[in-house]
Amino acid sequence: MSSQVKETVMQFGEGGFLRAFIDYFFHKMNVQGVYDGKVVIIQPIEKGMVDMLNAQDCKYNLFLRGVDNGQVVNERTYIESVSRAINPYTDFDSYMALAENPDLRVIISNTTEAGIEYLGTEKLTDRPAKSYPAKLTQFLYKRFQTGLNGFILLPCELTDHNADLLRECVNKYAKLWELGEDFEKWLKKENTFCNTLVDRIVTGYPRDEVEELTKQIGYKDNMIDTGEIFHLWVIEGHFEEELPFNKAGINVVWTDNVDPYKKRKVRILNGAHTSMVLGAYLYGLETVGECLKDETVCAFLKKCIFEEIVPTLGNTETDIKFGEAVLERFSNPFIKHMLLSIALNSVSKFQVRVLPTILEYKEQNGVYPPALTFSMAALIAFYRTDKSNDVPEVMEFMKGASVEEILKKEEYWQSDLTDMIPDVQKYYDLIEDQGMKAAYAEILKK
């Protein structure tokens, strides 16, 4: 290790997402001279890629591609923000030695939604403990013993209130291992656990086009990463002075509450996906890109977003701009997003992403929103085909039940949807009797 390298960030996770998101951000800040610090990557599970990263000095090429303000962007960055990568399963001592580094200030993670869990079976003396929160508690306890300052913790897992959950798990391990009141007080006083929301589509290692990209680079890079241009990181906290993301032109929002941002993303981005894909598949399309190029499906999507979803959120300029950005992201020529992969588990997705908008629209306007209600009918029609992919009992029920029986199935919708039956039945009959093309035409007439 060169004495010149200042390691300020510890990152649990070496996958494509963090390397196209976090490591890119720190690279940009370093290059612009607004920040001085490198990232140390920790492999969170036994099998991983840190050896491959270390083999090329933790440097790699990142291709960010998409449509930005109507222009196609294809940007290549040689990422140099990672100093080294450690596998705690083979080199536990190097992992724990990081706790003695006074420069270390930030801890970031993306260990998947299942990663933040309390097992309660590990010991403080494990090398390392199994779960991520237990590994983290081992590290934080060592830090406490050194007498150094605590950390800003920024979990990126797509779990509601991810930092609150992580803090809760760490506190449980502190109690399980009887680490003492002083440590528990230090945890609370010296460490800030910030809930976050991350948003960027990362497509990872580009198997389909690796030969072409290797020609561009001019040598073999086993850790090439790819993603879209769009990015958003919402963080509960205010650390711009220490972490000048905004100064470097990075779309980070510091806030006291992540929830409204999460609601906007789920309702507009995810809600648009779920309300569009099933009807579009029945109409004969296969990818999101095709949907955006098809005049009819694109018109339907815009109706869902700008006439029904965005108005229920308040129709602010921010909501409208987010909706416009979603259209650009969906039309990204570099991403081949299959409708059938988005259609996975559509019943539970519809309940979380689309139904709240339908019910709020009805409350505000006295009628159900036509396009989103139509998308419920399209969902039922889709589940009649052999292309649905869901829990077996859900598929069996949806395939055989009537529209009325489906809408009365409160365990699926967490609501009584009896009132919606006439509207959904009307649209369902239209799809069945006249086909998707005529059904779309009817919806788009209004």
C-alpha positions in Angstrom: 0.0 0.0 0.0 1.4 3.4 -1.0 1.4 5.9 1.8 0.0 8.5 -0.6 -3.4 6.6 -0.9 -6.0 8.1 1.4 -8.7 5.5 2.1 -11.9 7.3 3.2 -14.7 5.0 2.1 -15.3 1.3 2.9 -17.8 -0.4 0.5 -19.5 -3.7 1.1 -20.2 -5.1 -2.3 -18.2 -5.4 -5.5 -21.0 -5.9 -8.0 -21.9 -4.0 -11.1 -24.3 -1.6 -9.4 -22.0 -0.1 -6.8 -19.2 0.2 -9.3 -21.4 2.1 -11.8 -22.9 4.2 -9.1 -20.8 4.9 -5.9 -17.3 4.3 -7.3 -18.2 6.4 -10.4 -19.3 9.3 -8.1 -16.1 9.2 -6.0 -14.1 9.0 -9.2 -15.7 12.1 -10.5 -15.2 14.0 -7.2 -11.5 13.0 -7.1 -10.9 14.0 -10.8 -12.5 17.4 -10.2 -10.4 18.0 -7.1 -13.3 18.5 -4.8 -12.6 15.4 -2.8 -9.5 13.4 -1.8 -10.2 9.8 -0.9 -10.3 6.3 -2.3 -12.7 3.4 -1.8 -11.8 0.1 -0.2 -14.1 -2.7 -1.4 -15.1 -5.5 1.0 -16.5 -8.8 -0.5 -19.6 -9.4 1.6 -20.1 -13.1 0.8 -17.7 -16.0 0.5 -17.8 -16.2 -3.3 -17.1 -13.0 -5.2 -15.0 -11.0 -7.6 -12.4 -9.2 -5.5 -9.6 -11.4 -6.9 -10.6 -10.3 -10.4 -10.7 -6.7 -9.4 -7.3 -6.9 -7.6 -5.8 -8.6 -10.6 -6.3 -5.4 -12.6 -5.4 -3.0 -9.7 -9.1 -2.3 -9.1 -9.3 -0.2 -12.2 -12.0 -0.8 -14.9 -13.9 0.8 -17.7 -17.5 2.0 -17.2 -19.8 2.7 -20.2 -22.8 4.9 -19.4 -25.2 5.1 -22.3 -28.6 6.5 -22.9 -30.7 9.5 -24.0 -30.2 12.7 -22.1 -32.3 15.7 -23.1 -33.1 14.1 -26.4 -29.4 13.4 -27.2 -27.9 9.9 -27.4 -25.0 9.8 -24.9 -22.3 7.1 -25.0 -19.7 7.9 -22.3 -16.7 5.8 -21.3 -14.9 6.4 -18.0 -11.8 4.7 -16.7 -12.6 4.3 -13.0 -9.7 4.8 -10.6 -11.4 5.5 -7.3 -10.9 2.0 -5.8 -7.6 1.5 -4.0 -8.0 -2.3 -3.2 -10.5 -5.0 -2.6 -10.4 -7.3 0.5 -12.0 -10.7 1.0 -12.6 -11.0 4.7 -13.0 -14.8 4.4 -9.4 -15.2 3.4 -7.9 -12.0 4.9 -9.9 -11.1 8.0 -7.0 -9.2 9.6 -6.7 -6.7 6.7 -10.5 -6.1 7.0 -10.3 -5.4 10.7 -7.1 -3.3 10.4 -9.2 -0.7 8.4 -10.9 0.2 11.7 -7.6 1.7 12.8 -7.5 4.1 9.8 -8.4 7.7 11.1 -9.1 8.8 7.5 -11.9 6.2 7.1 -15.3 8.1 7.4 -17.9 6.6 5.1 -19.4 3.0 5.0 -21.5 2.1 2.0 -23.2 -1.2 1.2 -25.3 -3.0 -1.4 -25.7 -6.6 -0.1 -29.1 -7.1 -1.8 -32.4 -6.7 0.0 -31.7 -10.1 1.8 -28.3 -8.8 3.0 -29.6 -6.7 5.9 -30.6 -9.5 8.3 -30.2 -10.4 11.9 -29.3 -14.1 12.2 -28.4 -14.1 15.9 -26.2 -17.2 15.5 -22.8 -15.6 15.0 -20.1 -14.8 17.5 -17.9 -11.8 17.9 -14.9 -14.1 17.4 -16.0 -15.4 14.0 -13.5 -14.7 11.2 -15.7 -13.2 9.7 -19.3 -13.3 11.0 -21.8 -14.5 8.4 -24.3 -11.7 7.9 -23.4 -8.2 6.7 -24.8 -6.5 9.9 -22.7 -8.9 12.1 -19.5 -8.2 10.1 -20.3 -4.5 10.4 -20.8 -4.8 14.2 -17.4 -6.6 14.5 -15.8 -3.7 12.6 -17.6 -1.0 14.6 -16.6 -2.5 17.9 -13.0 -2.6 16.8 -13.3 1.1 15.8 -14.8 2.0 19.2 -11.9 0.3 20.9 -9.4 2.4 19.0 -11.0 5.6 20.3 -11.5 7.0 16.8 -14.5 8.9 15.4 -17.5 7.0 14.0 -19.0 6.9 10.5 -21.5 8.1 8.0 -23.3 4.9 6.9 -25.1 4.9 3.5 -26.8 1.6 2.8 -28.0 1.3 -0.9 -30.1 -1.8 -0.5 -33.6 -1.4 -2.0 -35.4 -1.9 1.3 -37.7 0.6 2.9 -35.8 2.6 5.6 -32.6 0.6 4.8 -30.5 2.5 7.4 -33.0 2.1 10.2 -33.1 -1.6 9.6 -29.3 -1.9 9.5 -29.0 0.1 12.7 -31.5 -2.1 14.4 -29.6 -5.2 13.4 -26.3 -3.8 14.6 -27.9 -2.9 18.0 -29.2 -6.4 18.3 -25.7 -7.8 17.8 -24.3 -5.4 20.3 -26.7 -6.8 22.9 -26.3 -10.4 21.8 -22.5 -10.2 22.2 -22.8 -8.1 25.4 -20.5 -5.4 24.0 -21.5 -3.0 26.8 -23.4 0.3 27.3 -20.4 2.5 26.4 -20.3 0.9 22.9 -24.0 1.2 22.5 -23.8 4.9 23.4 -20.9 5.4 21.0 -22.9 3.7 18.2 -25.7 6.2 18.7 -23.6 9.3 19.3 -20.8 8.9 16.8 -22.4 7.2 13.9 -25.1 8.5 11.4 -27.1 5.8 9.7 -28.7 7.5 6.7 -31.7 6.1 4.8 -31.2 6.3 1.1 -32.9 5.7 -2.2 -30.8 4.7 -5.3 -32.0 4.9 -8.9 -29.9 3.9 -11.9 -30.4 1.0 -14.3 -27.1 -0.9 -14.3 -26.7 -3.6 -17.0 -23.4 -4.9 -15.7 -20.9 -6.9 -17.7 -21.9 -6.6 -21.4 -21.7 -10.2 -22.6 -23.5 -9.5 -25.9 -21.1 -6.7 -27.0 -17.9 -7.4 -25.1 -15.9 -7.9 -28.3 -16.9 -4.5 -29.7 -16.2 -2.7 -26.4 -12.8 -4.4 -26.0 -11.8 -3.1 -29.4 -12.8 0.4 -28.2 -10.7 0.0 -25.0 -7.8 -1.6 -26.8 -7.1 -4.4 -24.2 -9.0 -7.0 -22.2 -10.9 -5.7 -19.2 -12.7 -8.5 -17.2 -14.5 -6.0 -15.0 -16.2 -3.8 -17.7 -19.4 -2.3 -16.4 -22.4 -0.7 -18.2 -25.3 1.4 -17.1 -27.7 4.1 -18.1 -26.9 7.8 -17.9 -29.7 8.7 -15.5 -28.8 8.5 -11.8 -30.4 9.7 -8.6 -29.3 9.2 -5.0 -31.6 10.5 -2.3 -29.9 10.6 1.2 -31.5 11.4 4.5 -28.9 13.7 6.0 -26.8 16.8 5.2 -23.2 16.0 4.5 -22.5 18.0 1.3 -19.5 19.7 3.0 -17.8 16.4 3.7 -19.1 14.7 0.6 -19.5 17.4 -2.1 -21.5 15.3 -4.6 -23.6 18.3 -5.8 -20.4 20.4 -6.3 -19.2 17.6 -8.7 -22.4 17.8 -10.6 -23.8 14.5 -9.3 -27.6 14.2 -8.8 -27.6 13.6 -5.0 -30.5 15.0 -3.0 -29.8 15.7 0.7 -33.2 15.6 2.5 -34.8 15.0 5.9 -37.2 12.5 4.4 -36.6 9.9 1.6 -40.3 8.8 1.6 -41.7 11.3 -1.0 -38.9 10.5 -3.4 -39.5 6.8 -3.0 -43.2 7.3 -3.6 -42.5 9.3 -6.8 -40.2 6.6 -8.1 -42.5 3.7 -7.3 -45.6 5.4 -8.7 -44.1 6.9 -11.9 -41.2 4.7 -12.9 -42.4 1.3 -11.6 -46.1 2.1 -12.0 -45.5 3.0 -15.7 -43.7 -0.2 -16.3 -46.4 -2.4 -14.7 -49.3 -0.6 -16.3 -47.8 -0.7 -19.7 -46.1 -4.1 -20.2 -48.9 -6.6 -20.0 -51.2 -4.9 -22.5 -48.2 -4.2 -24.8 -47.2 -7.9 -24.7 -50.8 -8.9 -25.7 -50.6 -6.3 -28.5 -47.5 -8.2 -29.9 -44.5 -6.3 -28.6 -41.5 -7.8 -26.8 -39.3 -5.0 -25.4 -39.7 -1.6 -23.6 -37.9 0.0 -26.5 -40.4 -1.3 -29.0 -43.2 0.1 -26.8 -41.7 3.6 -27.0 -41.4 3.4 -30.8 -45.0 2.2 -31.2 -47.3 5.2 -31.6 -50.3 3.5 -29.9 -48.5 2.0 -26.9 -46.5 5.1 -26.3 -49.6 7.2 -26.3 -51.2 4.9 -23.8 -48.1 5.1 -21.6 -48.1 8.9 -21.7 -51.8 8.9 -20.8 -51.0 6.7 -17.7 -48.1 8.9 -16.6 -49.2 12.5 -17.3 -53.1 12.2 -17.1 -53.4 9.8 -14.2 -50.3 9.0 -12.2 -48.6 12.5 -12.0 -51.9 14.4 -11.2 -52.5 12.2 -8.1 -49.1 13.0 -6.8 -49.8 16.7 -7.1 -48.8 17.5 -10.7 -45.7 19.5 -9.5 -43.0 20.5 -12.0 -40.7 17.9 -10.3 -43.2 15.1 -10.9 -43.7 16.1 -14.5 -40.0 16.3 -15.1 -39.5 12.9 -13.5 -42.2 11.5 -15.8 -40.4 13.0 -18.8 -37.1 11.5 -17.7 -38.8 8.1 -17.4 -39.9 8.2 -21.0 -36.3 9.0 -22.0 -35.0 6.1 -19.9 -37.5 3.7 -21.4 -36.4 4.7 -24.9 -32.7 4.0 -24.1 -31.4 2.3 -27.3 -28.6 0.5 -25.4 -30.9 -1.4 -23.0 -32.9 -4.4 -24.2 -35.6 -4.7 -21.4 -37.8 -7.6 -22.1 -41.5 -7.2 -21.3 -41.8 -10.7 -19.9 -39.0 -10.1 -17.4 -40.8 -7.1 -16.1 -44.1 -9.1 -16.0 -42.7 -11.4 -13.3 -45.0 -11.4 -10.2 -47.3 -8.8 -11.8 -50.2 -9.3 -9.3 -48.1 -8.2 -6.2 -46.3 -5.5 -8.3 -49.7 -4.1 -9.5 -50.9 -3.9 -5.9 -47.9 -1.9 -4.7 -47.1 0.2 -7.9 -50.4 0.9 -9.7 -53.4 0.3 -7.4 -52.7 3.1 -4.9 -52.8 5.6 -7.8 -56.1 4.1 -9.1 -57.7 4.4 -5.6 -56.3 8.0 -5.0 -57.5 9.1 -8.4 -61.0 7.8 -7.7 -61.0 9.6 -4.3 -59.9 12.9 -6.0 -62.1 12.7 -9.1 -65.0 10.5 -8.3 -64.3 8.1 -11.2 -61.7 5.5 -11.9 -58.7 6.5 -14.1 -59.5 4.9 -17.5 -56.0 3.9 -18.7 -54.9 2.4 -15.3 -58.2 0.6 -14.9 -57.8 -0.7 -18.4 -54.3 -2.0 -17.3 -56.0 -4.1 -14.6 -58.2 -5.7 -17.3 -55.0 -6.3 -19.4 -53.4 -7.9 -16.4 -56.3 -10.3 -16.1 -56.2 -11.1 -19.8 -52.4 -11.7 -19.6 -52.8 -14.2 -16.7 -55.2 -16.2 -19.0 -52.2 -16.9 -21.3 -49.4 -19.4 -20.6 -46.9 -16.5 -20.4 -47.6 -15.4 -16.8 -44.8 -16.0 -14.3 -45.9 -15.9 -10.7 -46.5 -18.0 -7.6 -48.2 -21.2 -8.9 -51.4 -20.7 -6.8 -51.7 -17.1 -8.0 -51.4 -18.2 -11.7 -53.9 -21.0 -11.2 -56.4 -18.7 -9.5 -56.0 -15.9 -12.0 -56.4 -18.2 -15.0 -59.6 -19.8 -13.9 -61.5 -17.1 -11.9 -63.9 -14.5 -13.2 -63.2 -10.8 -13.3 -65.5 -10.4 -10.3 -63.8 -13.2 -8.3 -60.4 -11.7 -9.0 -61.4 -8.2 -7.9 -63.0 -9.6 -4.7 -59.8 -11.4 -3.8 -58.8 -9.0 -1.0 -55.6 -10.9 0.0 -54.2 -10.0 -3.5 -55.1 -6.3 -3.5 -55.2 -5.4 0.3 -58.4 -3.5 -0.6 -62.0 -4.2 -1.4 -62.2 -3.6 -5.2 -65.9 -4.6 -5.7 -66.7 -1.1 -6.8 -64.2 -1.5 -9.8 -65.9 -4.6 -11.2 -68.1 -2.9 -13.9 -65.3 -0.8 -15.3 -62.7 -3.6 -15.4 -65.3 -6.1 -16.8 -66.1 -3.6 -19.6 -62.5 -3.3 -20.6 -61.8 -7.0 -20.2 -64.7 -7.8 -22.5 -63.4 -5.3 -25.0 -59.9 -6.9 -25.0 -61.4 -10.4 -25.3 -64.0 -9.6 -28.0 -62.2 -7.1 -30.2 -58.5 -7.6 -29.4 -55.9 -5.4 -28.0 -55.6 -3.0 -31.0 -59.3 -2.1 -30.9 -59.2 -1.9 -27.1 -56.3 0.6 -27.1 -58.1 2.7 -29.8 -61.1 2.9 -27.5 -59.1 4.0 -24.5 -57.1 6.6 -26.5 -60.3 8.1 -28.1 -61.0 10.1 -24.9 
